[in-house]
Amino acid sequence: MRVLQLLLIFLPVALLAHFAGISEIFVFAASALAIIPLAKILGEATEVLAEKTGPRVGGLLNATFGNAAELIITMAAIRAGQMQLVLASITGSILGNLLMVLGFAMLLGGLKNGRQLFDRRHVDTDATMTVLALIAMSVPSLFSLYIPNALLVEELSQTTAVAMLILYMLFIVYTLRSCTSEKCDAVTAREALPVHSWSTSKASAVMGLSMVGIVLMSELLVASVEAVTAILGLTPFFVGIIIVPIIGNVAEHLVAVQAARQNKMDLSLSIALGSSLQIALFVTPVLVFASLLFGSPLTLQFNQLELIALTAASMISALVSLDGESNWLEGAMLLAVYGILGLAFFFLPLKL
């Protein structure tokens, strides 16, 4: 984790490169590398505040700020009018958690510890909610094929977003009320992170500064996407569905894998599934309503390939999570699916 802290040097490097007019590729890479440690620091500050406020409020804090980096990046993309990048990053974040994170966790955890057991009661609700959330996300996309009026599709997206937020709040209430000591650890989902002796005021200040840093780097990242895709021959869709989610969530991904290697599969699964739920039921609706403030309404119209990938990912992750055990082969299978999808998305044309 110390290596991640060293990446903070890329924050001033990215700013200097931007103002000096250096290559957009360099600005993109530097800002992306700077976001990684900033997201980690934001997570640690959130954890400190969570510990000081107790498991219930702490769980709510982690539920709210667990994907703050992803939320900030996508808001910057909305401001820039890059809606395809936004929708692709939503899809990519969910796919990354369900396939890549779970895959690496089960693979590396299984190679070190053999067959790993976990309490299926701790993950059954998360897995079921994940499938339900993806069904809700798919409704506006599927029904838009039969609704010719764009305004009605926009209204459908907004009402769906309201329902998803309500469902997420009910999920948080249910989880916190049924919180045992072990389950509370899973709710906070930061057990494997180092604990700091920060005061509440210092943790709040660190959280605020890290969010400001992420905002600055996100603006540079999004501003350079168009030039980078043109130079490297990539599509905004591929950048959104593969690269952006990794940038925003790599610190949390490392925690999930580390927990699996420590034979804490309940925690590892909770991080992967819980992060997917946050993206689907919290980040996505917030983006829908935030887009109205920027004058660029976001409609939940995912393309058919995204829907197929999300459906496959939710089903296979639920199947491997609900039997109460995991092994390295299941992890390899999840990673194989993610790799195949990533390669397929790479070959997609610019216009979908």
N, C-alpha and C positions, 0 to 999 in steps of 0.2 A: 504493500500500500504506500510505502514511502516513495516509490517511483512515481506514483500519481501526483504527489505533492510537488515533485520536481517539474511537472508539466505546467505549473503555474507561470513559469517563465515565459510561456507562449502568450500570455495575456498582453503584456506590454509589447511583445514582438509583433503580435497581430495588429495592434493599434498603430505602431510605427510603420509597419508594412503597408497598411491601408493609407495613411496620410502621406507616405513617401511614394505612393503609386506603384509599388512593387507588384509583381505578377499576382493575378487573382487566385491562381492555384495555390500560391504560397499563403495568401491571406485566408483562403478557405481551410487549408490544412492547419495553420497556426490557430485560428479561432476554434476549430473543432477540437484540437488537442487541449486548448485552454478550458473548454467547457467541461471536459472530463473531470479534472480535479475540483472545479467549482461545484459540480453536481455532487461530488463526494463530500465536500465541506458542508454544503447545504444539508445533506442527509445527516451528517454528524451533529450539526447545530440543532436540527429538528429532533434528533434522538435525545440530546441533552435536555431540551425543553420538555420532551415527552416524559423523561424520567422524573423531572421535577414537578410535573403536573399530575402524575399518577397514570395507571394503565388505561383508564377510560378516556380521559382527555388526551393522553399521549397517543392512544390508538387513533383518535380523531385527527390529531396533528399529522401523524404519519400518513393517514389516509388522504389528507388534504395536500400535503407537500411532498408526498412520495414520488410524484412524477412532475415536479415543478419545472425541472429543466426542459422536459419534453413539451410542457405547456407553453413555456416562454418561447421556445424555438418555433413552434407552430403558430403562435400569435404573431411573431415577426413575419412569418411566411404569409399569413392572412393580410397583414398590412401591406405587404409587397404584391398582393393579388395572385400569389402562387397557390391556387386552390388544389391543383393536382398534387403538389408537394405535400400539402396539409393532409389530404385524405390518404395519400400513400404512406405518410409517416405514422398515421393512426394504425393503418393495417400492419405496417412493418413492426411497430412496437408490440402489438399483440402477437404477431407471428414469432418475433424474436423471443418473447418471454415463454410462449407455449412450446416452441420447438428448439430454439438454440440454447436458452438458459437451462430449461429442463433437461435437454439433451446432454449438455456439458456436465451438469450436476450429477445426473444418473451415470454417465460414462466414467467420470473421474472418481466419483464417490464409490461406484461399484468396483472399479479397478483397485482401489485402496482397501475397501472394507468388505468386498464380496456382496452377497445379497443383503440389501438394506430394507429394514422394516420401518413402517411409520403407521400412525393411527389414522385409519381412513376416515374416522369421524371428524378429524381436523381439516380434511381437504374435500370431503364430499360436497359440502355447501358451496365452497369456492368453485369447484369443478362444475357443479350444476348451474351456478350463477353465471359462470363464464359462457356456457352454451346458451343460456337464456339471453345474456347481454348481446351476443353476436346475432341471435335471431332478431332482437329489437333493432339493432343497427342495420339489418338487411331489409327491413320492411320498407323504408322510403325508397331504397334502390330498386326493389322489385316492383313496387306499385307505381313508381314513376314511369315505367314502361307503358302503363295504361292510363296515365293521367297527363293529358296534353298541356294543361295549364301549368306553367312554371311557378306561378304564385301559389297554386295549391300544393305543389311539391315542396315549396319552401315552408308553407304552413305545416305540412305533414312532418317535415324534418324538425320543426320547432316543437310541435306537440309531442313527438317521439322523444325529443331531448328532455322535455319536462318529465315525462314518464320515467325515463332512465335515471334522472337525478333523484326522483322520489324513491325509485327502487334502490338506488345506491344508499340513500339515507336510511331506508328501512334495513338494509343489509348491515350497515354500520351499527345501528341501534341493536339489532338482533345479536350481532357478534359480540358487542361490548356487554350486553346483559347476560349472555351465556359464557362470559369470560372466566375460565379457570386460570390458574397460575401458568400452566403450559400454553394454554390458548392465548393468553395475554402476550406471551413472548412472541407468538406467531403473529398476533395483530400488529405489534410494533415492528416486527420483522427487521430488527436491527441488532439482534442479540450478538452477532458476530463482529459488529463494529467496535472499535476501541472507544472506551468511555473517557470523556474529558472532564476535568474538574472545573469546568467553566461555570460562572455565575449565570443567572437567568438573563441579566442585562447584557453580558458578554455574548452569550449564545444568540440572543436576539439581534445584537449588532452584527455578529458573524453571518447570521442568516440573511440580514438585509444587504450586507456588502456582497455576499456571494450571489444573491439574486441580481443585484445591479451588474455585477461582472458577467453573469449569464446573459442578461439583456443586451449588453454591449457586444458580446461575442456572437450572440444570435443574429443581431442586425448585420454584422460583418459576414457571417456565414451565409445568410439568406441572400444578401446583396451580391455575393460572389458565385452563387449557384449557377446562374444563367451562363456566365463566362466559362465556368469550370466544365459544365456539361457540353458546351460547344467545343472546347479545346480537347477534352478527353473522349468525346464521342459518346457520352452517357446521356441518358434521358432524365429529366426531373423526377419521373416516376421511380426510376431505379435508385436515385439518390435519396428520395423520400422513404422508400420501402425498405432499404437495406442500410444505407450509410447513416442517415439522421438518427434512427432509433438506437443504433449502437453507440453513437456519440453521447446521446442524452442519458443512457442507462447503463453504461459500462461499469460504473462503480457499484451499482446495485447488483449487476450480473455477477461480479466477482464475489460479492458477499454470499450470494446463493450457492455458487460453486464451492466456496470455502466452507460453508455450512455443511454441504454434502460430504466433503472430504473429512469433516469432523464427525461424520455419522449423525448429523442432525437433519435428517430428511424432512421431518415435519416443518422445520423452519425454512428449508430450501424450497419446498413445494409451496409454502405459504407466500414466500417472496415472489415466486414466478407467477402463480395463479392470482395472488392479490394485486400485483402490478398490472396484470392484464385486465382485471376488473376495474382498477382505477382508470386505466386508459379508456375502456369501453363505456363505463357508466358515469365517470366524473369528468375526465379531460375532454372527451368528445362533446358532451352537452355544453360544457363551459365554452368551448370553441364556437359552437353554433350561436350562442348568445353574444359572445364577444365580437363575433364577426359583424353583428348588427351595429355595434358602436363604431366600427371602422368603415361602415358603408359598403361592405362587400359580403352579403349574406352567404353563409356556408350551408349548402344542402348536403344531406347524407346520401349522396348518390355515388356509391362505390361501383366500380365496373365489375363485370361478371367474373373476371379472373380473380379479383380480390375476394369476392364473396366465396368462390370455390375454395381458395386457399384458406380463408378464415374458418369455413365450415370443416374442412379436413383437419386443420390444426386443433380446433376445439374438440373434435371427436376423438382424435388419437391421443391428445393429452389427457382427456377424461378417462379413456380406456386404460392408460398406463398408470393413472393416479388412483383409481378406485379399488384396486385389488389389495392395497395395503403393503405392497413390497415393490422394490425396483432392483434392477441389475444393469450392468454395463452394456448389455446388448440392447436393452430398451433405449438407453441413451444414444447408442450408435444409430438406431433406427430413426429417432427423432432428428438427429443431426443430418442424416441422409435426406430426409424429407425436406428439411430447411435448405440444404445445399442444392437440391434439385429445383426447388422453387426459386431460389436466388439466381441460379443459372438461367432458368426460364424467363424471369423478369429482366435479366440482363439483355436477352435477345429480343425483347419486345420493341416494336418500332416506336418512333417518337409520338405518333398519333394513335390513340387507342380508340 
